[in-house]
Amino acid sequence: MNKCSANETAACCCVDVGTIMDNTDCTASWSQLYDNHQQAEEMLKQLTDKARQVESEPCVINARFNEQPAGVELDVDFTFSCQAETMIFQLALR
C-alpha cells in the first residue's frame, strides 16, 4: 500500500470519503464585476435560485454590492448545511 495521509484500501486504491469531505468547508463564494447594479441583481437572483435547488436546509446567503469605477462588483457567500451541498452547487455553476 502507498504511503499517504488518506486512508486507502489495498484492494481498489479507494480513498475514504471522510478524508476528502469532512464538513469543514460549507461555504461557496462568488465574485464578479458587472456593468451596472441591475445586472448584478439579476445574477444574484440566478445564483440564489441555484442554491435553493441544492439546499436541504436553508442556505445562508450573504451578498454585497460594491460600487467600482468600472461597474458594480457582486460578492456573495453561500453557506450550506453540509459540504456535499457546497460541492454540488459549485459544480452546477460550471
RODO-2510 file (C-alpha; in nm, 4 decimals, decimal comma):
residues 94
     n   res          X          Y          Z
     1     m     0,0000     0,0000     0,0000
     2     n     0,1229     0,3519    -0,0790
     3     k     0,2206     0,5864     0,1999
     4     c    -0,0094     0,8873     0,2077
     5     s    -0,2238     1,0797     0,4523
     6     a    -0,5505     0,9430     0,3114
     7     n    -0,6851     0,6062     0,4211
     8     e    -0,6578     0,3711     0,1242
     9     t    -0,7641     0,0131     0,0788
    10     a    -0,5210    -0,2205    -0,0940
    11     a    -0,7985    -0,3819    -0,2971
    12     c    -0,9124    -0,0874    -0,5057
    13     c    -0,6932     0,2134    -0,4197
    14     c    -1,0029     0,3942    -0,2961
    15     v    -0,9954     0,6826    -0,0529
    16     d    -1,2358     0,7119     0,2367
    17     v    -1,4829     0,9926     0,1620
    18     g    -1,4243     1,1331     0,5108
    19     t    -1,0673     1,2238     0,4164
    20     i    -1,1952     1,4438     0,1318
    21     m    -1,5244     1,5769     0,2694
    22     d    -1,5023     1,6482     0,6406
    23     n    -1,7780     1,9158     0,6521
    24     t    -1,5320     2,1939     0,7323
    25     d    -1,5813     2,3770     0,4015
    26     c    -1,9527     2,4536     0,3667
    27     t    -1,9194     2,7980     0,2052
    28     a    -1,9004     2,8721    -0,1655
    29     s    -1,8079     3,2251    -0,2741
    30     w    -1,8814     3,4178    -0,5932
    31     s    -1,7248     3,7461    -0,7016
    32     q    -1,7681     3,9215    -1,0347
    33     l    -1,7811     4,2705    -1,1786
    34     y    -2,0937     4,3790    -1,3706
    35     d    -2,1636     4,6856    -1,5817
    36     n    -2,4487     4,8008    -1,3567
    37     h    -2,6458     4,7228    -1,0430
    38     q    -2,9337     4,5620    -1,2371
    39     q    -2,7030     4,3024    -1,3952
    40     a    -2,5537     4,2222    -1,0553
    41     e    -2,9038     4,1846    -0,9049
    42     e    -3,0080     3,9510    -1,1886
    43     m    -2,7027     3,7318    -1,1319
    44     l    -2,7685     3,7239    -0,7583
    45     k    -3,1213     3,6003    -0,8303
    46     q    -2,9892     3,3260    -1,0619
    47     l    -2,7303     3,2166    -0,8068
    48     t    -2,9881     3,2213    -0,5264
    49     d    -3,2240     3,0055    -0,7333
    50     k    -2,9435     2,7510    -0,7908
    51     a    -2,8598     2,7469    -0,4199
    52     r    -3,2264     2,6909    -0,3294
    53     q    -3,2368     2,3894    -0,5642
    54     v    -2,9422     2,2294    -0,3808
    55     e    -3,0134     2,3095    -0,0162
    56     s    -3,1621     2,0561     0,2243
    57     e    -3,1773     2,3200     0,4979
    58     p    -3,1891     2,6951     0,4284
    59     c    -2,8639     2,8185     0,2750
    60     v    -2,7316     3,1369     0,4344
    61     i    -2,6668     3,3890     0,1570
    62     n    -2,4563     3,6963     0,2288
    63     a    -2,4451     3,9308    -0,0719
    64     r    -2,2521     4,2560    -0,1034
    65     f    -2,2625     4,5102    -0,3861
    66     n    -1,9538     4,7271    -0,4164
    67     e    -1,9561     5,0274    -0,6475
    68     q    -1,6390     5,0342    -0,8580
    69     p    -1,5252     5,2816    -1,1260
    70     a    -1,5815     5,0099    -1,3890
    71     g    -1,9218     4,8956    -1,2581
    72     v    -2,0693     4,7035    -0,9671
    73     e    -1,8855     4,4164    -0,8026
    74     l    -2,1052     4,1395    -0,6641
    75     d    -1,9535     3,9372    -0,3789
    76     v    -2,1655     3,6540    -0,2402
    77     d    -2,1052     3,3810     0,0162
    78     f    -2,3359     3,0781     0,0163
    79     t    -2,3141     2,8746     0,3365
    80     f    -2,4781     2,5346     0,3099
    81     s    -2,5593     2,2873     0,5873
    82     c    -2,3070     2,0341     0,4555
    83     q    -2,0014     2,0201     0,2331
    84     a    -2,1695     1,7892    -0,0218
    85     e    -2,4271     2,0589    -0,0993
    86     t    -2,1483     2,3135    -0,1370
    87     m    -1,9724     2,0919    -0,3900
    88     i    -2,2951     2,0235    -0,5827
    89     f    -2,3631     2,3973    -0,6000
    90     q    -2,0102     2,4719    -0,7213
    91     l    -2,0328     2,2032    -0,9881
    92     a    -2,3698     2,3402    -1,1037
    93     l    -2,2023     2,6762    -1,1711
    94     r    -1,9581     2,5263    -1,4201
***
